[in-house]
Amino acid sequence: MNKLILYSVLLISFWASAQKKEKDTYLPKGDEAFVEKKFATAEAEYRVSEARFEKKAKASYNLANSIYKQKQTAEAKYHYVVAIGKAKTRPEKHKAYHNLGNCLLIEKDYQGAVDAYKNALRNNPADEKTRYNYALAKKMLKENPPKVNDDKNKDKDKKQKEDEKKSQDKEKEKQKDKQDNKDQGDGKNKEDKDKGENPQKQTTGINKQTLESMLDAVNNEEKKVQDKVNLQKVKGKPKQTDKDW
């Protein structure tokens, strides 16, 4: 039983030792393909190397270079950032930051390129190529300043126009109400004026024909009364006899 345990421990130790001593054959194959400008083949080899030897910064850096050569800067940027995270020496960081700056410069992200080259110089201040690219990125940034909060400014302009329109609509509504009140006042004044000019018409409400009929009736009554008065005068007058008493 003890021998079995011992054999098991030895087997595990041997297997672990073999894993540690595993040689990365993919990285050199990728380098060969890269020199021959077979960048797609180099990319495939570097991907295997990166997956099997995760802590090696060189596999990620070389993978980024092979992708960059295929003009896929967006993906190349990602792998340069991965290489920077794995890098343990200043030269490794310098190279990764420098090439990251190249990708950003191509994409016209001048602020990002300036920052990347600045970090590259921090790790290798003597590199003239990095210094030149850093100056170029600063020049391009100055000539092409970023549009800060462009969407925010558009929203602000839109809101300002909406507020102006609301203010104009409110003013128009106010003027309309003012005009309506004026029209109502003019109509009332006209009505009062008409009442003043025709008080009889407004107060009596009697048309001309009815008024004439009433006047005729009054005239007839007056005539009857006059006739009656005349008759009484005749009756009261002494009569002439044939003889005197």
Backbone as a ProteinNet text record, in pm:
[ID]
protein_1_A
[PRIMARY]
MNKLILYSVLLISFWASAQKKEKDTYLPKGDEAFVEKKFATAEAEYRVSEARFEKKAKASYNLANSIYKQKQTAEAKYHYVVAIGKAKTRPEKHKAYHNLGNCLLIEKDYQGAVDAYKNALRNNPADEKTRYNYALAKKMLKENPPKVNDDKNKDKDKKQKEDEKKSQDKEKEKQKDKQDNKDQGDGKNKEDKDKGENPQKQTTGINKQTLESMLDAVNNEEKKVQDKVNLQKVKGKPKQTDKDW
[TERTIARY]
82.6	0	86.3	191.4	282.4	354.5	387.9	455.8	365.3	237.5	141.5	131.3	128	120.4	246.1	359.9	487.6	493.5	449.7	449.9	357.9	245.4	149.7	209.8	275.9	337.9	447.2	526.6	634.4	579.1	469.4	408.2	356	290.3	236.1	350.4	455.4	569.3	634.5	645.1	705.5	619.9	489.9	397.3	402.6	405.8	413.8	544.9	652.7	783.7	786.4	722.1	717.5	638.8	530.9	450	530.4	608.5	688.1	796.2	848.6	958.1	908.4	774.5	721	775.8	825.4	885.6	782.5	788.7	696.7	752.3	698	742	659.5	548.4	458.8	512	574.1	626.3	733.5	833	933.7	875	775.9	709.8	638.4	578.4	512.3	612.3	730.2	833.7	882.3	899.3	942.9	841.3	713.9	609.1	601.9	626.3	621.5	733.2	856.1	969.1	939.7	869.8	832.7	708.6	659.7	541.6	413.8	413.2	291.6	218.1	159.3	107.7	-11.4	-95.6	-208.8	-159.8	-56.8	1.2	68	139.3	205.1	101.5	-8.8	-115.6	-166.4	-186.7	-238.7	-141.1	-12.4	88.6	95.5	89.2	96.6	-25.5	-140.2	-261.5	-248.7	-192.9	-173.7	-72.9	34.9	137.4	79.1	-2.7	-63.5	-157.3	-233.2	-328.2	-258.2	-148.8	-81.2	16.8	66.8	162.5	109.8	12.2	-64.8	16.4	120.1	195.2	303.7	324	430.3	380.1	443.1	402.5	441	548.7	598.2	497.3	424	326.1	214	167.4	60.7	111.2	235.7	292.5	311.7	366.8	388	255.4	157.1	23.7	-34.1	-20.1	-68.4	1.7	134.5	209.8	159.6	130.7	83.5	-54.8	-138.4	-271.5	-259.8	-166.8	-144.2	-98.7	-15	33.9	-78.6	-185.8	-302.1	-403	-357.7	-437	-567.8	-559.9	-674.7	-637.7	-633.5	-581	-668.3	-799	-888.4	-856.2	-838.9	-806.3	-662.2	-574.3	-433.3	-419.6	-497.4	-492.5	-520.6	-618.9	-657.1	-539.1	-471.2	-361	-238.2	-218.2	-109.4	-136.7	-261	-297.9	-275.7	-310.4	-286.1	-137.2	-56.1	89.5	143.8	90.8	134.1	104.1	-12.9	-49.8	40.7	93.9	180.4	328.2	361.6	502.5	563.8	687.7	757.4	882	922.3	1042.1	1006.1	1091.4	1067.8	1073.6	1168.4	1171.5	1043	988.9	863.1	749.4	739.3	634.7	653.8	780.5	809.1	760.8	793.3	754.7	602	536.5	391.5	321	367.1	307	332.7	452.8	485.9	393.5	376.9	291.6	143.3	104.4	-32.4	-56.5	44	33.9	20.6	90.1	78.7	-65.3	-126.3	-265.1	-359.5	-343.2	-430.1	-407.4	-283.7	-253	-320.6	-319.1	-386.1	-535.5	-593.7	-737.4	-775.3	-676.3	-696.2	-743.7	-711.1	-735.7	-607.7	-592	-465.1	-436.7	-540.8	-520.5	-472.3	-533.1	-489.9	-348.4	-313.4	-177.7	-74.8	-106.6	-15.8	9.5	-96.8	-82.2	0.3	-21.4	52.4	201.5	234.3	375.2	442.3	366.7	421.3	459.7	373	404.9	523.1	533.8	648	778.3	776.9	897.1	933.4	834.4	863.1	944.6	921.4	994.1	1123.1	1135.2	1259.7	1271.8	1318.2	1327.2	1423.8	1511.2	1613.9	1568.2	1451.7	1408.7	1365.8	1441.6	1414.7	1288.3	1265	1145.2	1018.4	1017.2	901.5	887.3	1000.1	996	940.4	981.3	930.8	779.5	736.5	592.4	511.8	571.8	504.6	484.6	586.1	575.3	472.7	471.1	374.1	231.4	209.3	74.8	29.4	120.4	86.8	49.8	121	93	-44.7	-75.5	-205.5	-318.9	-293.3	-395.2	-424.4	-319.2	-336.2	-415.3	-388.2	-456.9	-598	-622.6	-754.8	-803.7	-838.9	-885.2	-1012	-1025.8	-1146.2	-1269.7	-1382.1	-1510.1	-1568.3	-1541.7	-1584.7	-1734.2	-1801.8	-1946	-2026	-1988.5	-2059.1	-2207.1	-2236.4	-2376.7	-2450	-2378.8	-2440.6	-2475.8	-2384.1	-2411.1	-2529.3	-2539.9	-2653.6	-2784.4	-2783.9	-2904.6	-2938.8	-2833.3	-2855	-2917.6	-2863.6	-2919.2	-3063.6	-3091	-3226.1	-3323.1	-3280.7	-3365.6	-3388.2	-3283	-3295.5	-3396.6	-3391.4	-3487.1	-3629.7	-3645.3	-3778.4	-3831.3	-3742.3	-3784.2	-3824.3	-3747.5	-3780.7	-3915.9	-3941.1	-4068.5	-4184.9	-4165.9	-4270.2	-4297.5	-4190.2	-4205.6	-4281.4	-4248.9	-4318.8	-4466	-4493	-4633	-4710.1	-4644.4	-4709.7	-4740.4	-4646.6	-4667.3	-4780.2	-4785	-4893.6	-5029	-5034.1	-5158.8	-5201.1	-5102.1	-5130.1	-5186.7	-5126.8	-5174.3	-5315.1	-5340.8	-5473.3	-5579.5	-5548.2	-5643	-5668	-5562	-5575.1	-5665.6	-5648.4	-5730.6	-5876.2	-5896.8	-6033.8	-6104.1	-6032.8	-6091	-6123.6	-6037.7	-6061	-6184.2	-6198	-6314.1	-6442.9	-6437.7	-6557.1	-6592.6	-6492.1	-6515.6	-6573.1	-6522.1	-6573.7	-6719.2	-6751	-6888.5	-6984.7	-6941.1	-7026.8	-7048.3	-6941	-6953.8	-7048.7	-7040.3	-7129.3	-7273.9	-7296.8	-7433.7	-7487.9	-7401.3	-7445	-7473.9	-7393.8	-7413.4	-7545	-7573.1	-7699.6	-7818.1	-7804.4	-7913.2	-7933.6	-7824.5	-7834.4	-7894.9	-7865.4	-7917.7	-8064.1	-8114.2	-8252	-8317.2	-8335.2	-8391.2	-8533.6	-8612.7	-8753.8	-8765.8	-8677.8	-8682.3	-8641.2	-8542.8	-8492.8	-8588.9	-8660.2	-8743.5	-8884.9	-8947.1	-9086.6	-9101.8	-9023	-9035	-9157.3	-9224.1	-9345.6	-9307.3	-9355.3	-9320.6	-9408.2	-9378.6	-9443.8	-9592.1	-9626.8	-9767.6	-9856.4	-9806.5	-9884.2	-9904	-9798.9	-9807.1	-9909.6	-9912.8	-10010.4	-10153.7	-10172.4	-10306.2	-10353.5	-10262.3	-10296.6	-10331	-10258.3	-10287	-10423.8	-10456.7	-10588.2	-10700.5	-10678.5	-10780.6	-10800.2	-10691	-10700.1	-10774.3	-10742.3	-10809.2	-10959.5	-10997.7	-11141.5	-11214	-11145.9	-11207.4	-11226.2	-11124.7	-11135	-11250.1	-11266.2	-11374.3	-11510.5	-11522.6	-11649.8	-11682.4	-11581.1	-11603.2	-11643.9	-11581.2	-11611	-11752.8	-11791.5	-11928	-12030.8	-12003	-12093.5	-12106.4	-11994.2	-11995.4	-12077.2	-12062.3	-12136.3	-12286.3	-12321.4	-12461.9	-12523.3	-12450.2	-12498.6	-12518.2	-12432.3	-12447.3	-12577.5	-12612.3	-12735.2	-12858.8	-12856.5	-12972.2	-12992.3	-12893.3	-12905.4	-12943.6	-12946.2	-12978.9	-13131	-13187	-13334.6	-13392.5	-13512	-13578.5	-13659.4	-13681.7	-13766.5	-13913.1	-14004.1	-14148.4	-14212.9	-14338.1	-14408.5	-14461.7	-14486.1	-14547.6	-14465.2	-14475.3	-14412.8	-14514.4	-14476.4	-14565.8	-14573
-119.8	0	125.1	120.6	234.8	256.3	144.7	155.5	220.3	185.6	241.9	393.1	437.1	581.8	650.8	586.2	645	658.3	554.1	557.6	669.8	685.9	789.7	929.5	950.3	1081.5	1108.2	1008.3	1024.4	1053.5	984	1004	1147.2	1194.9	1331.9	1433	1410.6	1502.3	1504.5	1387.4	1377.4	1450.6	1432.5	1498.2	1650.3	1698.9	1843.4	1899.1	1824.7	1869.5	1875.8	1778	1775	1894.6	1931.4	2045.6	2175.2	2187.9	2308.6	2319.2	2208.4	2208.4	2204.6	2214.6	2211.3	2329.1	2301.1	2404.4	2465.5	2598.7	2669.9	2664.9	2574.9	2562.5	2651.3	2704.6	2783.8	2925	2980	3115.4	3126.1	3039.5	3048.5	3022.3	2933.7	2910.3	3037.5	3103.6	3229.6	3333.6	3335.6	3432.3	3404.6	3277.6	3241.6	3287	3262.3	3302	3454.9	3523.5	3670.2	3726.5	3668	3712.8	3690.8	3582.8	3552.5	3630.2	3718	3801.9	3719.3	3603.5	3521.9	3554.4	3669.4	3723.9	3644.8	3589.5	3509.5	3381.6	3318.4	3197.8	3231	3341.3	3384.4	3410.3	3472.4	3499.5	3370.8	3267.2	3140	3078.3	3082.6	3025.4	3106	3235.8	3320.6	3301.3	3278.9	3257.6	3131.2	3024.2	2900.2	2923.3	2993.3	3021.6	3103	3204	3287.5	3206.5	3115.3	3034.8	2933.9	2873.7	2768.8	2826.7	2945.6	3009.6	3150.6	3153.7	3275.4	3389.6	3359.4	3463.9	3528.2	3477.8	3530.9	3653.3	3766.5	3890.7	3889.6	3818.6	3821.4	3762.9	3657.9	3596.7	3696.1	3767.3	3865.8	3982.3	4025.6	4136.8	4098.7	3980.4	3936.1	3911.1	3861.1	3841.4	3976.1	4078.1	4211.8	4263.5	4237	4282.7	4215.6	4085.1	4014.1	4064.5	4096.7	4149.5	4291.4	4370.2	4506.7	4507.2	4412.4	4403.1	4368.7	4310.7	4279.7	4395.8	4509.2	4633.7	4620.6	4544.6	4532	4600.1	4732.9	4809.2	4796.7	4784.7	4777.2	4654.7	4538.1	4417.3	4420.6	4478.8	4488	4567.8	4674.8	4755.7	4671	4585.1	4500.6	4415	4352.4	4262.2	4339.5	4462	4544.5	4576.7	4606	4634.1	4509.8	4392.1	4266.4	4247.7	4276.7	4262.6	4358.4	4479.6	4577.2	4524.3	4462.6	4407.4	4294.1	4217.9	4104.3	4143.8	4257.4	4297.2	4315.3	4266.4	4275.8	4362.9	4396.9	4480	4609.1	4709.3	4837.4	4826.7	4753.9	4741	4681.1	4580.7	4520.3	4623.1	4699	4800.4	4911.3	4951.2	5056.6	5018.5	4897.8	4853.6	4845.2	4790.2	4774	4910.4	5002.3	5135.6	5209	5193.5	5260.1	5213.2	5082.9	5030	5058.6	5064.3	5104.1	5247.7	5334.1	5471.6	5476.8	5388.6	5383.9	5351.9	5254.9	5218.5	5337.1	5405.2	5518.5	5634.9	5653	5759.2	5731.3	5605.2	5567.2	5591.9	5562.9	5582	5727.9	5817.9	5961.5	5992.1	5900.5	5926.6	5990.9	6120	6186.9	6200.4	6223	6232.1	6098.7	5989.1	5856.3	5825.7	5866.4	5842.9	5919.6	6045	6125.6	6055.8	6006.2	5938.2	5810.2	5734.7	5608.6	5634.9	5731.1	5762.7	5818.7	5894.3	5949.2	5835.2	5733.4	5617.9	5539	5533.1	5464.7	5535.5	5669.2	5746.3	5733.3	5715	5694.9	5567.5	5469.9	5343.5	5340.6	5433	5444.4	5586.8	5680.9	5820.5	5844.5	5750.9	5771.6	5731.7	5672.7	5625.4	5744.8	5771.9	5887.1	5867.8	5745.8	5720.8	5748.9	5703.5	5731.6	5881	5948.8	6092.9	6166.7	6121	6183.1	6162.3	6037.6	6008.3	6085	6101.5	6177.8	6323.7	6382.5	6521.2	6531.2	6431.2	6430.6	6421.5	6334.7	6318.7	6448.5	6517.2	6644.6	6749.2	6750.5	6845.3	6819.2	6691.6	6655.1	6686.4	6668.3	6698	6847.5	6929.1	7074.2	7121	7059.4	7097.8	7040.7	6934.4	6869.9	6848.7	6956.8	6940.6	6858.3	6776.3	6691.4	6775.4	6730	6797.8	6751.5	6827.8	6790.9	6813.9	6709.4	6718.4	6767.4	6716.4	6760.3	6724.1	6601.3	6558.6	6641.8	6677.2	6757.4	6895.6	6951.3	7083.8	7078.8	6969.8	6955.6	6950.4	6873.8	6864.9	7001.2	7074.8	7206.7	7301.8	7297.3	7383	7345.6	7216.3	7169.8	7217.5	7206.4	7250.3	7401	7475.6	7620.6	7660	7590.7	7618	7584.7	7473.6	7435.8	7539.5	7589.2	7691.4	7820.5	7856.9	7977.3	7962.8	7844.8	7821	7828.6	7770.4	7775	7920.2	7998.1	8138.3	8216.2	8188.2	8254.8	8216.4	8086.6	8040.2	8104.4	8117	8177.7	8324.3	8394.3	8535.5	8553.2	8462.9	8468.2	8445.9	8351.5	8323	8443.3	8507.8	8626.1	8739.1	8759.5	8863.7	8832.8	8704.3	8663.1	8691.4	8656.2	8682.4	8831.8	8910.4	9055	9111.1	9057.5	9102.6	9062.3	8939.3	8892.5	8980.8	9017.6	9104	9241.7	9289.7	9418.9	9415.4	9306.8	9292.4	9286.2	9214.4	9205.6	9341.8	9419.7	9553.3	9646.6	9637.8	9721.6	9687.3	9557.7	9514.5	9564.9	9565.6	9612	9762.5	9835.4	9981.7	10017.6	9941.4	9966.2	9941.7	9836.5	9804.3	9914.7	9964	10073.5	10200.1	10223.2	10340.7	10332.6	10213.3	10194.1	10216.8	10175.2	10195.8	10344.7	10419.2	10561.8	10637.3	10595.1	10663.3	10630.6	10518.2	10476.4	10432.4	10525.4	10484.1	10436.6	10497.7	10459.3	10317.6	10287.4	10154.2	10048	10085	9987.8	9968.1	10077.2	10067.3	10021.2	10071.1	10038.2	9905.3	9887.9	9763.7	9763	9884.2	9893.5	9932.9	9857.4	9891.2	10006.8	10055.3	10174.6	10153	10037.6	10009	10005.5	9943.4	9936.9	10075.2	10156	10291.3	10375.2	10362.6	10436.6	10394.1	10263.8	10212.7	10271.8	10280.4	10335.9	10483.9	10554.5	10698.4	10718.4	10633.3	10642.3	10617.1	10517.4	10486.9	10603.3	10667.5	10784.1	10897.2	10919.4	11026.8	11001	10875.9	10840.2	10866.6	10830.7	10852.5	11001.3	11079.7	11223.9	11283.1	11228.5	11277.7	11246	11124.4	11085	11176.1	11202.3	11289.9	11429.6	11478.3	11612.7	11620.2	11511.8	11508.1	11508.1	11436.8	11429.3	11564.7	11632.4	11765.2	11861.8	11857.2	11945.1	11918.6	11790.5	11753.5	11810.1	11806.1	11858.3	12008.4	12075.2	12219.1	12253.6	12177.3	12202.4	12183.1	12074.4	12044.1	12151.6	12207.8	12304	12446.2	12471.7	12606.5	12630.6	12747	12774.5	12778.3	12714.2	12709.9	12839.9	12882.3	12999.4	12953.2	13018.1	12988.1	13086.3	13051.8	13144.3	13267.7	13246	13354.4	13385.5	13515.7	13549.3	13532.5	13489.9	13481.9	13614.6
0	0	0	81.9	90.1	-42.2	-109.7	-238.2	-342	-336.8	-433.1	-416.8	-294.6	-267.1	-316.4	-293.1	-334.8	-486.4	-556.8	-703.5	-756.1	-689.1	-730.9	-715.2	-603.4	-578.1	-680.2	-710.1	-807.6	-947.2	-982.4	-1113.9	-1129.5	-1025.9	-1028.5	-1037.7	-963.5	-965.3	-1102.3	-1164	-1297.1	-1400.7	-1389	-1484.3	-1470.5	-1346.1	-1321.2	-1372.8	-1352	-1400.2	-1551.5	-1616	-1762.4	-1816.3	-1747.6	-1788.5	-1779.6	-1671.4	-1653.2	-1759	-1801.8	-1899.1	-2042.9	-2062.3	-2198.3	-2277.6	-2392.8	-2475.1	-2568	-2583	-2671.7	-2814.4	-2892.2	-3032.1	-3125.2	-3075.6	-3159.1	-3181.9	-3079.3	-3090.7	-3200.1	-3201.8	-3309.5	-3447.9	-3457.1	-3586	-3633.1	-3539.2	-3573.2	-3619.3	-3554	-3592.7	-3735.4	-3767	-3902.5	-4007	-3979.9	-4074	-4084.7	-3974.6	-3975.7	-4064.5	-4053.1	-4134.7	-4283.1	-4312.4	-4450.7	-4497.1	-4409.3	-4435.7	-4455.4	-4394.9	-4392.5	-4261	-4260.2	-4134	-4079.4	-4166.5	-4119	-4051.8	-4110.3	-4050.9	-3918.4	-3917.9	-3794.2	-3684.8	-3722.9	-3626.2	-3563.1	-3643.2	-3591.9	-3491.2	-3522.8	-3432.2	-3302.1	-3313.6	-3193.8	-3103.5	-3165.1	-3085	-2999.7	-3057.9	-2982.1	-2870.1	-2902.5	-2802.5	-2687.1	-2719.8	-2616.3	-2527.8	-2589.8	-2513.8	-2422.6	-2468.7	-2390.6	-2288.9	-2316.1	-2226.2	-2195.8	-2109.4	-2085.5	-2026.2	-1955.3	-1886.3	-1972.5	-2088.5	-2173.6	-2249.8	-2224.8	-2291.4	-2439	-2472.6	-2609.4	-2708	-2668.9	-2758	-2789.5	-2689.2	-2710.8	-2796.1	-2769.2	-2845.1	-2991.6	-3017	-3155.1	-3226.9	-3152.2	-3209.6	-3253.9	-3168.8	-3204.5	-3329.5	-3340.3	-3457.9	-3586	-3577.9	-3697.1	-3740.3	-3644.3	-3676.1	-3731.2	-3674	-3720.4	-3866.7	-3902.1	-4039.9	-4137.3	-4086.2	-4170.9	-4170.2	-4116.5	-4115.4	-4036.6	-3929.1	-3839	-3706.8	-3713.2	-3598.8	-3474.2	-3491.8	-3375.8	-3290.3	-3353.4	-3277.3	-3229.8	-3310.2	-3271	-3141.4	-3128.8	-3006	-2883.2	-2894.1	-2779.8	-2734.2	-2829.5	-2793.4	-2745.3	-2793.4	-2738.5	-2592.1	-2559.9	-2420.6	-2334.3	-2388.4	-2315.5	-2290.9	-2392.6	-2380.2	-2274.8	-2271.3	-2169.9	-2030.1	-2013.9	-1883.8	-1840.1	-1935.3	-1902.8	-1893.5	-1953.9	-1962.4	-1823.6	-1807.6	-1679.8	-1689.4	-1810	-1827.1	-1898.9	-1882.5	-1948.2	-2101	-2158.4	-2303.8	-2360.8	-2291.7	-2337.7	-2335.3	-2226	-2215.3	-2319.3	-2339.7	-2436.8	-2576	-2619.5	-2754.4	-2768.5	-2667.6	-2675.4	-2677.4	-2593	-2592.3	-2725	-2778.9	-2905.5	-3017.6	-3031.2	-3138.3	-3114.1	-2986	-2954	-3001.3	-2979.8	-3028.8	-3179.4	-3251.4	-3397.5	-3441.5	-3372.6	-3405.1	-3384.1	-3271.7	-3239.9	-3336.1	-3379.6	-3475.7	-3609.5	-3652	-3777.3	-3768	-3651.5	-3631.6	-3601.5	-3604.4	-3581.2	-3439.4	-3348.1	-3206.2	-3153.1	-3181.3	-3155	-3005.9	-2926.2	-2781.5	-2725.7	-2771.7	-2727.3	-2771	-2893.5	-2944.9	-2861.9	-2827.8	-2745.2	-2612	-2549.5	-2420.5	-2433.1	-2540.1	-2558.4	-2580.5	-2665.7	-2690.6	-2565.1	-2486.6	-2362.1	-2267.7	-2257.7	-2173.2	-2228.5	-2361.5	-2422.5	-2386.5	-2390	-2356.9	-2209.4	-2124.8	-1983.3	-1960.2	-2046.4	-2034.3	-2114.9	-2211.8	-2288.5	-2343.3	-2262.7	-2304.3	-2419.6	-2447.8	-2550.7	-2690.4	-2704.8	-2837.1	-2923.4	-3029.5	-3115.5	-3199.8	-3241.4	-3322.3	-3240.5	-3116.5	-3030.7	-3006.9	-2986.5	-2963.2	-3084.9	-3204.5	-3327.7	-3341.1	-3318.3	-3327.8	-3222.6	-3105.8	-2999.7	-3042.8	-3102.9	-3150.7	-3263.3	-3351.7	-3461.9	-3408.7	-3310.4	-3252.7	-3185.7	-3116.4	-3053.1	-3158.2	-3268.6	-3376.5	-3437.2	-3461.8	-3519.1	-3421.7	-3293.1	-3191.9	-3188.1	-3200.5	-3200.3	-3321.5	-3436.4	-3560.3	-3567.6	-3492.7	-3494.2	-3351.4	-3282.4	-3143.5	-3137.2	-3035.1	-3022.5	-2998.5	-3053.2	-3033.5	-2900.4	-2799.1	-2664.1	-2649	-2599.3	-2571.5	-2691.7	-2810.9	-2932.5	-2925.2	-2879.3	-2867.7	-2763.3	-2656.4	-2551.1	-2602.7	-2685.5	-2743.1	-2837.8	-2913.4	-3005.1	-2926.4	-2816.8	-2733.3	-2672.5	-2635.5	-2576.3	-2678.8	-2804.6	-2910.3	-2940.4	-2942.3	-2969.6	-2861.8	-2735	-2624.2	-2630.2	-2668.3	-2677.8	-2784.9	-2899.3	-3006.6	-2963.1	-2891.2	-2842.2	-2744.3	-2656.8	-2560.7	-2631.4	-2735.6	-2812.6	-2880.7	-2936.3	-3003.9	-2904.7	-2786.5	-2684.1	-2642.9	-2630.7	-2592.6	-2699.2	-2826.9	-2937	-2940.4	-2921.1	-2920.6	-2805.2	-2691	-2575.1	-2601.3	-2667.5	-2698.9	-2799.4	-2899.8	-2997.8	-2930.3	-2837.7	-2766.5	-2682.1	-2623.8	-2542.2	-2627.6	-2747.3	-2837.9	-2888.2	-2911.7	-2958.9	-2852.9	-2726.9	-2618.3	-2603.4	-2618.6	-2607.7	-2716.6	-2840.4	-2952.9	-2934.3	-2881.5	-2858.3	-2754.5	-2649.8	-2547.8	-2604	-2691.7	-2754.7	-2842.8	-2921.3	-3010.1	-2928.9	-2816.6	-2731.8	-2673.6	-2635	-2581.6	-2686.1	-2809.2	-2918.1	-2947.6	-2944.2	-2971.8	-2865.3	-2740	-2630.6	-2639.6	-2672.6	-2687.5	-2800.6	-2909.3	-3022.5	-2983.7	-2906.2	-2861.8	-2772.7	-2680.5	-2592.6	-2672.4	-2774.6	-2858.7	-2933.9	-2986.6	-3058.5	-2966.5	-2841.4	-2746.4	-2719.2	-2712.7	-2688.2	-2805.3	-2924.2	-3042.5	-3066.3	-3024.7	-3048.3	-2918.5	-2826.2	-2695.8	-2706.5	-2798.1	-2811.3	-2862	-2958.1	-3017.9	-2917.2	-2834	-2738.9	-2622.8	-2583.6	-2463.1	-2493.1	-2602.3	-2631.1	-2699.9	-2797.8	-2873.3	-2962.4	-2992.3	-3074.6	-3215.3	-3311.6	-3449.4	-3499.4	-3614.5	-3669.9	-3696.9	-3751.6	-3785.9	-3661.8	-3556.6	-3431.8	-3373	-3379.7	-3326.5	-3401	-3533.4	-3613.8	-3581	-3559.2	-3524.5	-3392.2	-3297.8	-3167.7	-3178.3	-3261.1	-3279.5	-3344	-3441.6	-3506.7	-3405.2	-3318.1	-3216.9	-3122.5	-3083.3	-2994.4	-3061.8	-3189.3	-3264.8	-3275	-3297.8	-3307	-3175.7	-3064.9	-2933.7	-2906.9	-2946	-2926.2	-3009.9	-3129.6	-3218.7	-3159.7	-3104.1	-3041	-2923.8	-2844.6	-2728.8	-2775.5	-2878	-2929.1	-2982.8	-3054.3	-3108.5	-2995.5	-2891.2	-2777.3	-2710.3	-2697.1	-2635.5	-2718.1	-2849.4	-2939.2	-2927.7	-2916.2	-2904.8	-2777.2	-2668.5	-2542.4	-2549.5	-2621.5	-2637.6	-2711.9	-2810.6	-2888.2	-2801.4	-2722.7	-2637.7	-2529.9	-2480.5	-2371.3	-2419.4	-2545.9	-2599.7	-2598.8	-2541.5	-2539.9	-2681.9	-2688.8	-2818.6	-2844.7	-2963.1	-3002.3	-3016.5	-2944.8	-2960.1	-3058.1	-3092.1	-3183.2	-3111.3	-2986.5	-2910	-2787.7	-2746.8	-2619.4	-2508.4	-2398.5	-2283.5	-2217.7
[MASK]
+++++++++++++++++++++++++++++++++++++++++++++++++++++++++++++++++++++++++++++++++++++++++++++++++++++++++++++++++++++++++++++++++++++++++++++++++++++++++++++++++++++++++++++++++++++++++++++++++++++++++++++++++++++++++++++++++++++++++++++++++++++

